[in-house]
């Protein structure tokens, strides 16, 4: 067993040193269903100066893949995108070439494979950023484009002709669904959408603008509470006092036997997430600050 372990360890070290992008891509693919681990490896990539690219319908694959010194996010990590859908997207791409527009994508794929929920998540994840238009513009027209395709399909099956069929090429252009003239979503909205459909932030992090302030006021990060499987210990020592900071991403309340309210919070910082237990007295004194999306510093005892 020891000899076998030594060989595996050497191969792993070799790949990590000589092929860091390929190594990290494979590592992230192995935990693609675990957003917490993916977030951890994203941070590792950034520390290694390996750029992370958003998923892409024209260049992405099912898994995380190496792409010109960067790592392309795997399409399968997008919520509501099954393997059969991804295979249909990549197969059509290989057969008919890259998708050129949102309309082109919708027309080339079956509505059974790509429904409105799937298309919405592809747009919000950034997987369609390579096509004309920003994410907000695409979100405003994708439903109309799909409805138009469904109507045309239905008319074709029944043999019906519409007024659209009788028009010339130039006249048809006047009735096509057009991109509305609107600005892109605000950065905070883009990041929130990415978090919802990918489980992680890709194009940035809400705390990046406050990173200096965050670093200057904490004594521990969320990553410091993760137990190392090899040593059985975390950087944050059990029983010590620590100051952490970040965004409250979830809050659950519980009523105690004494009819008092305590809270279970999830706090996210630039390194990961951590659970915080707030006992009744502290919750009562600070309840106005302990709400979802609030940015806070919290001092407490490590357990």
N, C-alpha and C positions, 0 to 999 in steps of 0.2 A: 504493500500500500504506500509506503514512504517513497519508494522509487517512482511509482506512477505519479504521485502528487508532485514530485520534483519536476518531472517532465512537463506536466500540465502547467505548473507555475512558471517554468522557463518559457514555454510557448506563449503564455499570456503576457509575460513581461516583454517578450520579443515583439509581439503584435502591438502592444501599447506604445512601445518606444519607436518602432520603425513605421507603423501604420496607425497613428493615433486616431485619425478621422474614421477609418474603417472599423477600428476597435470600438470606438465610442458608439458608432452607428449600430453595430451588432449588439452592444451592451444595452442600448436603449430599446432596441427591438425585443430583447428578451424580457423586458418589463413593460411592454407597450400598454398593458391593461392596468398598470399601477401608476396613476398620475403623480403620486407622492415620490416614487422612485424616479420617474421621468424628470420631475422638477429638480431632484437632486443631481441627476446626470446633466441636465441643462446648465446648472451652476458650474459643474465640473468642466463642461465644454467651454464656458465663458472664461473660466480661470486658465484654461489651456489655450485661450485665444482661437478657439474653433468656432466660426460663425454658424449660427443655427438658422436655417431658412424655413419659412412657413410651408405647409403642404401645398402641392401644386398639381392641378389636373393634367398639365402638359409635361411635367418632369418627374412627378412623384410616383412612388410605388406603394405597394401594400405596407412595406416595412420602412424603417428609417434607412436612408441610403447616403453614401458618400457622393458628393457632387462638387468637383473642382475645389477641393480643400475645405468644403463646408459640409454640413449635414442637413439633408432635406428631411423634414418632418414626415413621418409615415401617414398615409391616407387613412389607414385603419384606426388611427388614434382619434379620428373625428367621430363624435357621437352620432348614432343613427346611420352610420355608413358601414354596411356589411361587406363581407369579403366578395360576395357575388356582384355587388354594385361596383366595387373597385375593379374587379376583373372585367366587367363590361366597359368601364371607362377606359382602362388601359388597352383592352383589345380593340376597341373602336379607334383609339388614338394611333395604334400601330397600323391598323388597316387603312384609315382615312387621313392620317396626318394630324398635326396639332389642331386643337380647337382654336378657332379664330375670334369667337365672340360668344356672349351668353346665349344668343339666339341660335348660333351654330351648334353649341353644346346641347341645347334642349332638342333641336331638330334631329340630331344624330343618335339620340338615346331614347329607349322606350320609357314611357311614363310609369311602367311597372317597375322598372329598375331605378329610375330617379324620380321620386315624388317631390312634392313641395317642401316637405320637412328636410329631405336629403339635400335639396338644392340650397335651402336657406342656410344649413350648417356648412355647406361647402363655401358659400359666400362669406359668412361671418368668420370662418376659420382662416381666411386669407388664401384659400386654395384656388380662387379665381382672380386673384390680383393681377395676373399676367394678361387678362383679357381687358378690352377697352372699358373704361368707366370705373368709378370708385365703388366701394362696398355699399355705400348708402344708395347710389343710383341703381345698382343691381337689385338691391332689396326692394326698391319701389316698383320694379317692372317685371321681376321674374314670374310672379303669379299670372300677370296678363299674358306673358309669352307662353306659359304652359297652357293656359285656358285657350289661347288661340290655336295652339297645336292640337289640343283635344277636339276642338270644333272642326278643324280641317280634317282630322282623322275620321270623325264621325260622319261628316259629309261625304268623304271619299268612300266609306263603307256602304252607305245608303245610296250612293250614286247621285247625290244632290249636287247642284251647282249653286254657288253663292254669287252675290254681286261682285265679290272680290275676284272670282274666276273670270268674269267678263271684262275686267279692266285691263288696260295695257300696262306695260312694265313701269312707265313713269307715273301713272295714276296710282298704282299699288303703293309706291313709296310714300305717298301722302297719307296712307292709312296704316302704315307700319307703326308698331310700338317703338317709341323713341326714348332715349335716355333723358330724364328730366335734368334741368340745369340746377343741380344742388351741390353744396359742398360736402366733403367727406365728414364722417362722424368725428366728434372730438376724440382726442387721444384716450381719455379715460373710458369713453364708451367702447372704442375699439378693443381696448384691453379687457374690459368686462365681457364683451362678446366672445373673445378668444378663450377666456377662462371658462365660460359656460359651455362652449362646444368642444374644447380640447382638454379642459381640466387644468391647464397651465397657461401662463402668459408667454407669448412668443415674441412679439415685436417690442417688448419692454416690460416694465413693472411699475405699478402705481406709486411705489415708494422711491423710485430712482431720483426724482427731483429733490427729495428730502434725505438722500443717502448720507450726506455729511452730518446733518443734524442727528439722524438715527444712530450713526456710529459713535458720535460724541456723547451720547446719553445712555448707552446700554453697557451691560457687563457680560451679556451672553446672547447668543443667537439661537434660533430654533434648532439649527443643526447641532448645536452643542448638547442638546438633550437626547440625541439619537444614540442608542447604545451600540458600541462597536461589537460586532459578533465575535471577533477574534479575542478581544480583551475582556468582554463582558461589562465594560464600563463606558460611561459617557464623559464628555469634557466637563459638563456641569455636575458638580459633586452633590450627592444626596445630602439633604439637610442644610446646604448652604443658601445664602440669600443672593438673589440675582435680579437684575433689572433687564427686562426685555421690551421690545417696542415693535409695533406693526399695526396692521389693519385687522379689526375684528370681522371675521368672515362668517361666523355663525354663533348663535346664542340659544341655549336651551335652559329653561327655568325648571326648578324642582321645588316643591313645597315640603318642608321638613315635618317631622312629627309634632314640633312645637308651632306649626302653622306659620313658619317663617320662609322667606324665599331665598334660595341660593341659585347661583348660575354656573353653567358649564359653557365656557367660551372656547372658540378656536381662533387663535391669533396667527396671522401670516406675516412673515417678514421676507427679506430678500433671500433667505436661505431655506425656507420651508415653513411648516406649520407646527403648532404646539397647542395642546389642550391646557386650559387654565380653569381651576376650580375656585370660585369666589364664594366664600361663606357669607351667611346672612347679614352680619353686621357690616362687612365691607361692601356688600352689594347694595345695601340700603344707603350707605354714605356716598356711593359713586354711581348709582343707577343711571343718572343722566348721561354719563360718559360711556357706559357699557352697552352700546348699541351697535348693531351691524353697520359696517362701513366706517365706523369711527377709527381714527388714528390715535393710538394711545401708547404711553409708556406704563408698564406695570411692574411693581416691585413685589416679589413674593419668595416663598421658600420652595426650594427644589425638592421634589419627591420623585 
